[in-house]
Amino acid sequence: MPRRPHPFEEITRPTYAEAHLTGLRIEGSRHEAVLSGVCPRCEHPFQYVHPLAGFRGLRPPRSRDTYSVQVACVCTEEHPGRPADDEGCGAYWILLLQRTGR
C-alpha cells in the first residue's frame, strides 16, 4: 500500500542532519557545493545547491574552508499544503561542510 505524502511543514529535528549524510554526494567548485541525497523527512531524492562565495554570516566561519550550511528539502514531489511558490516538504537542517583540496 503506498504511503501518503507528508504534508508540507517547516520543521527540523536533531536527527535530520545525520540522517541526510547517509548516501549524501557532494560535488561542486570553489564557488558552490551541490548536495545530492534523500530528504530525511519525506525520503524523496533532491539536489541542493549552496553558494560558497559571496555570502558571509553574522558569525565568522570556523575557517575559510568550513561552512555551516542550512539545507532544505527541495524535492519536486507533491506535499499537501505546500505554498505554490515553494519546494520540498518543509524540512530543514544544518550541515558543516569542509572543503578538501584546492
C-alpha contacts under 8 A as a table, 3 or more apart, distances in Angstrom:
res1	aa1	res2	aa2	distance
5	P	42	C	7.37
5	P	78	E	7.12
5	P	79	H	5.89
5	P	80	P	7.40
6	H	42	C	6.14
6	H	79	H	5.87
6	H	80	P	7.23
6	H	89	C	6.84
7	P	79	H	5.01
7	P	80	P	4.69
7	P	81	G	6.09
7	P	82	R	7.41
7	P	89	C	6.81
8	F	79	H	5.30
8	F	80	P	5.85
8	F	81	G	5.40
8	F	82	R	4.96
8	F	88	G	7.61
8	F	89	C	4.68
8	F	90	G	5.45
9	E	82	R	7.77
9	E	89	C	6.37
9	E	90	G	4.79
9	E	91	A	6.90
10	E	89	C	7.59
10	E	90	G	4.17
10	E	91	A	5.56
10	E	92	Y	7.33
11	I	90	G	6.14
11	I	91	A	4.91
11	I	92	Y	6.38
12	T	16	Y	6.92
12	T	91	A	5.62
12	T	92	Y	5.30
12	T	93	W	5.89
13	R	16	Y	5.51
13	R	93	W	7.38
14	P	17	A	6.99
14	P	93	W	7.96
15	T	18	E	5.65
15	T	19	A	6.12
16	Y	19	A	5.13
16	Y	20	H	6.02
16	Y	40	P	5.56
16	Y	41	R	7.34
16	Y	92	Y	7.69
16	Y	93	W	6.12
17	A	20	H	5.17
17	A	21	L	6.55
17	A	40	P	7.96
17	A	93	W	5.63
17	A	94	I	6.16
17	A	95	L	6.11
18	E	21	L	5.30
18	E	22	T	7.28
19	A	22	T	5.70
19	A	40	P	5.69
20	H	23	G	7.41
20	H	24	L	6.47
20	H	37	G	6.87
20	H	38	V	6.44
20	H	39	C	6.33
20	H	40	P	5.59
21	L	24	L	4.99
21	L	37	G	7.94
22	T	37	G	7.95
23	G	37	G	6.15
23	G	38	V	7.64
24	L	35	L	6.75
24	L	36	S	5.79
24	L	37	G	4.70
24	L	38	V	7.50
25	R	34	V	7.98
25	R	35	L	5.76
25	R	36	S	5.11
25	R	37	G	6.42
26	I	33	A	6.56
26	I	34	V	5.58
26	I	35	L	4.70
26	I	36	S	6.45
27	E	33	A	5.87
27	E	34	V	5.09
27	E	35	L	6.66
28	G	31	H	7.55
28	G	32	E	5.53
28	G	33	A	4.62
28	G	34	V	5.34
29	S	32	E	5.39
29	S	33	A	6.51
30	R	33	A	7.82
30	R	52	L	6.80
30	R	53	A	7.69
30	R	102	R	7.97
31	H	51	P	5.82
31	H	52	L	4.84
31	H	53	A	5.19
32	E	49	V	6.72
32	E	50	H	5.44
32	E	51	P	4.14
32	E	52	L	4.80
32	E	53	A	7.16
33	A	49	V	5.79
33	A	50	H	5.16
33	A	51	P	6.36
33	A	52	L	6.79
34	V	47	Q	6.77
34	V	48	Y	5.75
34	V	49	V	4.52
34	V	50	H	6.38
35	L	47	Q	5.59
35	L	48	Y	5.09
35	L	49	V	6.32
35	L	50	H	7.93
36	S	45	P	7.52
36	S	46	F	6.01
36	S	47	Q	4.42
36	S	48	Y	6.47
37	G	45	P	5.60
37	G	46	F	5.85
37	G	47	Q	6.55
38	V	43	E	5.42
38	V	44	H	5.38
38	V	45	P	4.20
38	V	46	F	6.06
39	C	42	C	5.70
39	C	43	E	4.71
39	C	44	H	5.53
39	C	45	P	6.28
39	C	46	F	7.13
39	C	73	C	5.94
39	C	75	C	7.87
39	C	91	A	7.82
40	P	43	E	5.49
41	R	89	C	7.82
41	R	91	A	6.55
42	C	89	C	6.67
44	H	75	C	6.21
44	H	77	E	7.25
45	P	75	C	6.25
46	F	73	C	6.98
46	F	74	V	6.04
46	F	75	C	4.78
46	F	76	T	7.55
47	Q	74	V	7.16
47	Q	75	C	7.58
48	Y	71	V	7.16
48	Y	72	A	7.58
48	Y	73	C	7.74
48	Y	74	V	6.91
50	H	69	V	7.50
51	P	54	G	7.51
51	P	55	F	7.58
52	L	55	F	7.01
52	L	67	Y	7.80
56	R	59	R	7.99
56	R	60	P	7.49
57	G	60	P	6.50
57	G	61	P	7.55
60	P	63	S	7.98
61	P	64	R	6.26
61	P	66	T	6.63
61	P	67	Y	6.42
61	P	68	S	7.62
62	R	66	T	6.09
62	R	67	Y	7.59
63	S	66	T	5.31
63	S	67	Y	7.85
64	R	67	Y	7.51
65	D	98	Q	5.57
65	D	99	R	5.07
65	D	100	T	7.74
66	T	96	L	6.73
66	T	97	L	5.58
66	T	98	Q	4.34
66	T	99	R	6.36
67	Y	96	L	5.56
67	Y	97	L	5.08
67	Y	98	Q	6.32
68	S	94	I	6.66
68	S	95	L	5.84
68	S	96	L	4.56
68	S	97	L	6.38
69	V	94	I	5.49
69	V	95	L	5.21
69	V	96	L	6.11
69	V	97	L	7.09
70	Q	92	Y	6.86
70	Q	93	W	5.64
70	Q	94	I	4.44
70	Q	95	L	6.44
71	V	92	Y	5.50
71	V	93	W	5.42
71	V	94	I	5.98
71	V	95	L	7.09
72	A	88	G	7.62
72	A	90	G	7.00
72	A	91	A	5.83
72	A	92	Y	4.14
72	A	93	W	6.58
73	C	87	E	7.36
73	C	88	G	4.82
73	C	89	C	6.16
73	C	90	G	6.29
73	C	91	A	5.58
73	C	92	Y	6.22
74	V	87	E	4.88
74	V	88	G	3.96
74	V	89	C	7.29
75	C	87	E	6.35
75	C	88	G	4.41
75	C	89	C	7.25
76	T	87	E	6.51
76	T	88	G	6.13
77	E	88	G	6.99
78	E	88	G	7.91
79	H	82	R	5.83
79	H	88	G	7.30
79	H	89	C	5.86
82	R	86	D	6.60
82	R	87	E	7.46
82	R	88	G	7.98
82	R	89	C	7.31
83	P	86	D	5.37
87	E	90	G	7.62
88	G	91	A	7.56
99	R	102	R	8.00
